[in-house]
Amino acid sequence: MTTVRQTELTTSRPTSVAEASRELAGGGALPRAGGTDLAACLEVGAIAPGPLVDLLDVPGLRGCHWAGDGAVRIGAMTTVAELGTDPRLAGLHPGLAAAARALATPQIRGTATVGGNLLQRNRCSYLRNPAFDCFQTGGGTCPARSGDHLRGVVVDQGPCVAPHPSSLAVALLAYDATVHVARGRGSGPGADAQSPETAELGVAELYDGTDPTGDHVLAPGDLLTAVALPAPVPGERAAHLRAAGRSRAEWPLVEAVVRTECADGGTGPVVRAAVAVGGVARTPLRLPGVEAALVGAVPGEEAGAAVVGALEGLAELCSPLPATGYKVPLLQSTVRGVIEQALAAPNR
Amino acid sequence: MGIRVNGAPSSAPDDPGPSAAEHLRDRLGLTGTKIACGSGVCGACTILVDGTPAASCLLPADHLAGRDVTTVEGLDGRHPVQRAFAAHDGLQCGYCTPGFVLEASVFVDAWRAEHGDTRPDRATVADALAGHLCRCGAYEGIFAAVAAACAGEFDTEADQAPPRADAPAKVTGRARFTADLAPPGTWEGVIVRSTVPHARVLKVSADAGPDGAPAPLADLLGEDRLVRYVGQPIAAVAAPTRAAAKALAKAVRVDHEPLPAVTDPEAARSPDAPVLYRTKQERAAAPTYGEAPTPSAPWNGNVRGPGVLSWRGPTAVARLRDASRRGDPLLVAEEYTTATQVHSPLEPHVSVASWADGDLYLHVSTQSVSKIADRAAKRWNLPRERVHLVTEYVGGGFGAKNSLSPDVVAAVELSRLNGVPVRVSLDRSEELTDAGHRPGTRTRVALLAGRDGSLRAMSVDSYGDGGVSVGSNAAVLAALMYGRSPRRVRDFDVVTNRPPGEPMRGPGGPPMAWALEQAVDTMARRLGEDPLSLRRRWDGNPKRRALYERVAELPLWRDRPRGKRTGRFRRGVGLAAAGWPYLLAPRARVELVVEGGTLVVRSATQDIGTGIRSVLGDVVADRLGTDAANLRVEIGQSSSVHGTGSFGSRTTTSMGPAAADAADRLREALRELSPDVPASGPVPEHALKEALAAAEGVSVVGERGLDRWGQLTPDMADLAVGRGMSGAVHVMEVEVDTLLGRVRPARCWAGIAAGRIYSERLARNQCEGAVVQGVGYALFEERRDDPASGVVLSDNLEDYRIPGMGDVPETEVYFHQEGFEHVVGGGIGLGEVSVVGVAAALGNAVYDATGHRQHDLPLRPDRLIGDQR
């Protein structure tokens, strides 16, 4: 068994985004935010060891920065617990707050960060077992595909079959959030003087389901610094729902976040909807068919034929593995449930 | 920057250093902080950093710089929630307790600040403690303790001593478990394990150790030099630190010749499958997970069996065949499966060994101090008195810690080879892979009822899936249920290249009940009869009959929902019956000795969380009419008189009477010296004090004694079968979320008939814990293996799912205390009978709620979701 203790690796503590980005740019170095999963990944070989770049002392990466209209920029080092307990977030972006409250345990939420959650490694048992090589660790196979993949994807996008584990990504996708990334420029001449370029990506652009070698697309030296949510519109409703075995402290099998904009300040029919799901594919997914069908649905009333039809149509989106056929009905019922929840939820 | 630990300045780790947990434990000696899962899942390592709970196993020690750290030792036993945990017995083995207590202390303080002295509801407490797991399942006590502390009931010392004598040591972190013991200079040993499922090992060679010479290897292979599963111990190496030992272990080279392997029990039955055990000798040496000696049985390739038990067997088979031919609607013939359940005590298997002047000194986390000392003496060819085994506290066992396991052997051998004390502690991956499990089963049950509704025939064929081990006994236990109608039960084992099982709490019982009790409910439905009424007709067992009467009056059962349930959330109530043989340990001994004017109770038994330490003191105190606080109970030392192992539901019924006998003998001895000691009844306090002062050094040994009419069997290596069986009836209420396929157990009533209860609260705690473990078995617990290699994939506590506080039903335990008047002491064991029927009752409740009969455990969402649509 390969054993690498994070604490045997050298650790640097940069004090600016530029410095952190530079130290990471060469490749091989590992950013450490809350560190709730890094040690475990190193222990089992899911991440190749390298010098650690601890982000704890980088200023400006923590906390929610609100605009007057309710748009918010959330620093990447903000903890999941801070999201879950922020009353303003619960009021203005309840789908995100609910997703944050539902994941992991109070202790993990207290330490784990928004950035770490979005960029975490997947939970595949093969990735996390040193006895196996796979695409994710430089190998050329996916042992889960031919082996035990009960918790695997039901929308098969590529060689790897591990669903993306981030609950926050599902919520942020439903909120049309953008991700702010500082792009490092390495340690070449004059690098010190330059501040990194910044880029803004949609949440969907952060992931590539066809790439089996990692769980996000950021390059070494790219530093996720913040996520930004646009201002809520009047009459917005949102809900989060997860299907899981245990009631708490559990990874979801399927989860969904729905956000709707209703006419007449929230009491009228749906005019626009966003539905995002997790646990089903290598990336969180939006469900445009369901979103379109939701337009016209009326809060407080049973979902109409269009929505029922769109839920049934989700089966065509699915391409189950031998053991994940159950996720087709589970996806349909989770989405149905979250829609019912949202349309019953009090609007803002 | 320094840190403050428990209010005092302390130096921060100056090197990159270990995790915060290791820093606190190994460098500061604060061993109240436990390491169990190593991945932030179980909460045993919780500390407070600037007042906020944090998993110290994930926290780099250098992150403590400049922070204020509180460990359980820092609460000083004065936090109300600590008193509440002790008073409400919110613990058993105590290994998870420091973590629970620390997190709960923060919750209680915050709750009271916000809500005043009021009680939070169960869901609120479950949310707050969602990051903690208790494998013993002491959740009922924890719920009660947290609520009472919130309500301000424990702001001052409790008036009464807690029901569990060692609770104060456990809630303060003072209790030192084997994993907490490493005298200065102790090296760490690491086991080298097989990475292939089947091979002949040709050569094992080690890299250079600390002194430049090849590190000495402790050989852990059997005589045949074969490995038969991934994870099988091959050898062990030691070094001054765990990191160095792991590096050495990694460098050990194993040359082997691969052999064909089979890891799937269905494939293993095929005629061309590779055969695991080829010779009679190899078959005889196959490990067994039976609790009693496994009777011999024929082998056919990888299938062993059948072991058959029949009562008019040919009649049963003929009736069932005939009914099948006729398509008799009153024939219920169905197949049920269960998954592999892993014991996973939170304290792993761990041993610390050292040699001095030819004597062997051992600390072992074991359920069997006397037996392990006997076996160690035999294995290392020592006179028994030269083996000094001490086991003060044991962090759970559930049947997995009864053997001279590889951690013991490795520690002893490595200590001898290296000339230093050596500790070998399994990590969670090893514990979940190769430290025992309850094997999965595939069981076919056939029941035939007559037109009058009587049971006319029963057959049960059960196949155990115990990897390389044998010993399945699920079917044979079914033969003990439901009267004397014709029946034939057959047990088979299918061996594969996967890790071996160990006996687990009620071995064979839960899978038997899962199959049989679903079938009985199905029959009730076919007969159009209430499931309780059918059992009352079929079941002649007087103890269960008493429990059925109770159930009939129970609001939970009487007022259960009837008719078809609709809507997303559907409630259902189910019940299941269970029994367990009455086993006892005829060699149980308890010594009472007067030392320094104090009465000391001694025996080489051990407390794995059942509470036997408390029971011994309470029995002696009760017998003499004094207070248990006046006695000192010393258990867990092999030098004491023989103590019973903590397994097979035999500890209390064996040790309790021995303690009472010792007290009677002491009274006689004291009377010879002090005439003021009465011949019977309470000994007045002053008389006892004077008598003890005059009796310095007096020692008596109490024995178990025989039951009226004797035992059913002679003593077989400290095991005998007594007359009568314990009984249990569980009634479970569930709420099924038909949308998402989730089952939420809501309430459970556990009726237990095991005769007189020695200590009500401790016994109740055990039965409540059995419900928790049964719920885990029913809903979540399942070892997952790679089908190709047999590698255990669920080797951490995220992928091996045990229930948390939010997953368990509100539980009421009822004791029917009659029926064992012939037993010395009047009561028998209940550790096993209390777990057997839990999952079965839950399954019947799910059927009641949904109208769909589940056949396979665990009842995962993927299995439920398809049925609901």
Chai-1 contact restraints between the chains, C-beta under 6 A:
chainA,res_idxA,chainB,res_idxB,connection_type,confidence,min_distance_angstrom,max_distance_angstrom,comment,restraint_id
A,T3,B,K246,contact,1.0,0.0,6.0,A-B,restraint_1
A,T7,B,P16,contact,1.0,0.0,6.0,A-B,restraint_2
A,T7,B,G17,contact,1.0,0.0,6.0,A-B,restraint_3
A,T7,B,P60,contact,1.0,0.0,6.0,A-B,restraint_4
A,T36,B,G40,contact,1.0,0.0,6.0,A-B,restraint_5
A,T36,B,L58,contact,1.0,0.0,6.0,A-B,restraint_6
A,A39,B,L58,contact,1.0,0.0,6.0,A-B,restraint_7
A,A40,B,S39,contact,1.0,0.0,6.0,A-B,restraint_8
A,T105,B,A130,contact,1.0,0.0,6.0,A-B,restraint_9
A,T105,B,G131,contact,1.0,0.0,6.0,A-B,restraint_10
A,P106,B,G131,contact,1.0,0.0,6.0,A-B,restraint_11
A,Q107,B,P53,contact,1.0,0.0,6.0,A-B,restraint_12
A,Q107,B,A54,contact,1.0,0.0,6.0,A-B,restraint_13
A,Q107,B,A55,contact,1.0,0.0,6.0,A-B,restraint_14
A,Q107,B,G131,contact,1.0,0.0,6.0,A-B,restraint_15
A,I108,B,G40,contact,1.0,0.0,6.0,A-B,restraint_16
A,G110,B,T52,contact,1.0,0.0,6.0,A-B,restraint_17
A,S125,B,L793,contact,1.0,0.0,6.0,A-B,restraint_18
A,S125,B,D799,contact,1.0,0.0,6.0,A-B,restraint_19
A,A131,B,V791,contact,1.0,0.0,6.0,A-B,restraint_20
A,G147,B,D786,contact,1.0,0.0,6.0,A-B,restraint_21
A,G147,B,P787,contact,1.0,0.0,6.0,A-B,restraint_22
A,D148,B,R784,contact,1.0,0.0,6.0,A-B,restraint_23
A,D148,B,L793,contact,1.0,0.0,6.0,A-B,restraint_24
A,A243,B,L740,contact,1.0,0.0,6.0,A-B,restraint_25
A,A243,B,P861,contact,1.0,0.0,6.0,A-B,restraint_26
A,G245,B,F780,contact,1.0,0.0,6.0,A-B,restraint_27
A,R246,B,D807,contact,1.0,0.0,6.0,A-B,restraint_28
A,S247,B,G806,contact,1.0,0.0,6.0,A-B,restraint_29
A,S247,B,D807,contact,1.0,0.0,6.0,A-B,restraint_30
A,R248,B,A130,contact,1.0,0.0,6.0,A-B,restraint_31
A,R248,B,G804,contact,1.0,0.0,6.0,A-B,restraint_32
A,R248,B,G806,contact,1.0,0.0,6.0,A-B,restraint_33
A,A249,B,A130,contact,1.0,0.0,6.0,A-B,restraint_34
A,A249,B,G804,contact,1.0,0.0,6.0,A-B,restraint_35
A,L253,B,P861,contact,1.0,0.0,6.0,A-B,restraint_36
A,Y326,B,D862,contact,1.0,0.0,6.0,A-B,restraint_37
A,Y326,B,I865,contact,1.0,0.0,6.0,A-B,restraint_38
A,P329,B,I865,contact,1.0,0.0,6.0,A-B,restraint_39
A,P329,B,R869,contact,1.0,0.0,6.0,A-B,restraint_40
A,L330,B,I865,contact,1.0,0.0,6.0,A-B,restraint_41
A,S333,B,L739,contact,1.0,0.0,6.0,A-B,restraint_42
A,G337,B,L739,contact,1.0,0.0,6.0,A-B,restraint_43
